[in-house]
Amino acid sequence: MKRALRILGLVVGGLVLGLAGVFFWASSGTLSDDELAQVRTYMAQPDTTRPDTLTVTTYNIGYLSGMRNNEPVVRPDSLFHANMDQAAGYLRAAAPDIVALQEIDFGGARAAHVHQLDTLAARLGYPGAAQAVNWDERYLPFPYGRPAVHFGRTLSGQAVLSRFPVRRHVRRTLPRPPQSFFRDAFYLDRLAQVGVVDVDGRPLAVINVHLEAFDVGTRETQARVVNDLYRRLADRGIPTLLLGDFNSSLSSGEEGAEDATMQHILAGTDLRSAVNTASADTASATYPADAPARTIDHIFYPPQFFEAVDTQRWCGRPAPPSDHCAVTAALRLTSRAKWPSHEVLPPLEDPPTE
């Protein structure tokens, strides 16, 4: 009897250790800290002149999985190829100088192992990009269900495509929501990605954000961090664009009075939105792409440097390539003389942890 119990204990202990080993293996990433933030260069030559009008796009591409990006369904490779064709076609027509992308995959299993950033850059002729990884898992068992629908090897994040040379790139991690140990181990990092590009020898900063979607309190805390980051640049006179998926609307009618995310984002700044945010108007709403009702993707600009002269929304038809719509704004440069030099850029990295 004792021997049987001993054997049973060894078997159970072995199973527990094995499951723990699989858990820690699956939830661990493969990239070093230095590899989480990269500046990538391509064959095209960068533009070095300052345009009269700057065209910028923000687009959460949802890894080009269409309207069912988090549902437990098997997606054929042909879906991703068709959605890539559609998204690239729009960006080619819009011809933005700068593109801020969220939920873009860098060769992971869930998107047919396609490096979507490199593919877009090659198709559209961008000379450079900043890549920030926010999800690096050896095996992600989500969506929950049979293994065939799991994301598996996951490598995803945010990116900035630029026709101008990328001179500096910083990946800022934002506060995480309170959640269980298991969920937190597999949960993505929320980022404020800062790219500084060279426009005719002067710096233009781009802050590309993807804020928390599910926990309002965490999203508000993240908004304060982003606000501090923006003001740090603005206080040095750096023209700075703030854009991305904020998971929150400027209109209180959409989100309710309990969500103060956008108030925290804009506090103490003179930032203006390039998107029409009238609560009764859904013509500029960005989510969900098949029936837009909420404006949660934004482009903000400082009026002392830019004037918005045109804004377009594109969702994709008949089948949107993402559950978000793209937003493109044409910003006329209004004050060239005030642009400072690169030397005045402040520190932008994460503060040291104690």
Secondary structure as the mmCIF struct_conf table of DSSP 4:
data_model
#
loop_
_struct_conf.conf_type_id
_struct_conf.id
_struct_conf.beg_label_comp_id
_struct_conf.beg_label_asym_id
_struct_conf.beg_label_seq_id
_struct_conf.end_label_comp_id
_struct_conf.end_label_asym_id
_struct_conf.end_label_seq_id
HELX_RH_AL_P HELX_RH_AL_P1 LYS A 2 ALA A 26
TURN_TY1_P TURN_TY1_P1 SER A 27 SER A 27
BEND BEND1 THR A 30 THR A 30
HELX_RH_3T_P HELX_RH_3T_P1 ASP A 33 LEU A 36
STRN STRN1 ALA A 37 THR A 41
BEND BEND2 MET A 43 ALA A 44
HELX_LH_PP_P HELX_LH_PP_P1 GLN A 45 ASP A 47
BEND BEND3 THR A 49 THR A 49
HELX_LH_PP_P HELX_LH_PP_P2 ARG A 50 PRO A 51
BEND BEND4 ASP A 52 ASP A 52
STRN STRN2 THR A 53 ASN A 60
HELX_RH_3T_P HELX_RH_3T_P2 GLY A 62 LEU A 64
TURN_TY1_P TURN_TY1_P2 GLY A 66 MET A 67
TURN_TY1_P TURN_TY1_P3 ASN A 69 ASN A 70
BEND BEND5 GLU A 71 PRO A 72
HELX_RH_AL_P HELX_RH_AL_P2 ASP A 77 ALA A 94
BEND BEND6 ASP A 97 ASP A 97
STRN STRN3 ILE A 98 ASP A 105
STRN STRN4 PHE A 106 PHE A 106
BEND BEND7 GLY A 107 GLY A 107
HELX_RH_3T_P HELX_RH_3T_P3 ALA A 109 ALA A 111
TURN_TY1_P TURN_TY1_P4 ALA A 112 HIS A 113
STRN STRN5 HIS A 115 HIS A 115
HELX_RH_AL_P HELX_RH_AL_P3 GLN A 116 LEU A 124
TURN_TY1_P TURN_TY1_P5 GLY A 125 GLY A 125
STRN STRN6 GLY A 128 LEU A 140
BEND BEND8 PRO A 143 ARG A 146
HELX_RH_3T_P HELX_RH_3T_P4 PRO A 147 VAL A 149
BEND BEND9 HIS A 150 HIS A 150
STRN STRN7 GLY A 152 SER A 162
BEND BEND10 ARG A 163 PHE A 164
STRN STRN8 VAL A 166 THR A 173
HELX_LH_PP_P HELX_LH_PP_P3 PRO A 175 PRO A 178
HELX_RH_AL_P HELX_RH_AL_P4 PHE A 181 PHE A 186
HELX_LH_PP_P HELX_LH_PP_P4 TYR A 187 ARG A 190
STRN STRN9 LEU A 191 VAL A 199
TURN_TY1_P TURN_TY1_P6 ASP A 200 GLY A 201
STRN STRN10 ARG A 202 HIS A 210
BEND BEND11 ALA A 213 PHE A 214
HELX_RH_AL_P HELX_RH_AL_P5 VAL A 216 ALA A 234
TURN_TY1_P TURN_TY1_P7 ASP A 235 GLY A 237
STRN STRN11 THR A 240 ASP A 245
BEND BEND12 ASN A 247 SER A 248
BEND BEND13 LEU A 250 LEU A 250
HELX_RH_AL_P HELX_RH_AL_P6 SER A 252 GLU A 255
TURN_TY1_P TURN_TY1_P8 ALA A 257 GLU A 258
HELX_RH_AL_P HELX_RH_AL_P7 THR A 261 LEU A 266
TURN_TY1_P TURN_TY1_P9 ALA A 267 GLY A 268
STRN STRN12 ARG A 272 SER A 273
BEND BEND14 ALA A 274 VAL A 275
TURN_TY1_P TURN_TY1_P10 SER A 279 ALA A 280
TURN_TY1_P TURN_TY1_P11 ALA A 283 SER A 284
STRN STRN13 TYR A 287 TYR A 287
BEND BEND15 PRO A 288 PRO A 288
TURN_TY1_P TURN_TY1_P12 ALA A 289 ASP A 290
BEND BEND16 ALA A 291 ALA A 291
STRN STRN14 ARG A 294 ARG A 294
STRN STRN15 ASP A 297 TYR A 301
TURN_TY1_P TURN_TY1_P13 PRO A 303 PHE A 305
STRN STRN16 PHE A 306 TRP A 314
BEND BEND17 ARG A 317 ALA A 319
BEND BEND18 PRO A 321 HIS A 324
STRN STRN17 ALA A 326 LEU A 333
BEND BEND19 ARG A 336 ARG A 336
TURN_TY1_P TURN_TY1_P14 ALA A 337 LYS A 338
HELX_RH_3T_P HELX_RH_3T_P5 HIS A 342 VAL A 344
HELX_LH_PP_P HELX_LH_PP_P5 LEU A 345 PRO A 347
BEND BEND20 GLU A 349 GLU A 349
HELX_LH_PP_P HELX_LH_PP_P6 ASP A 350 THR A 353
#
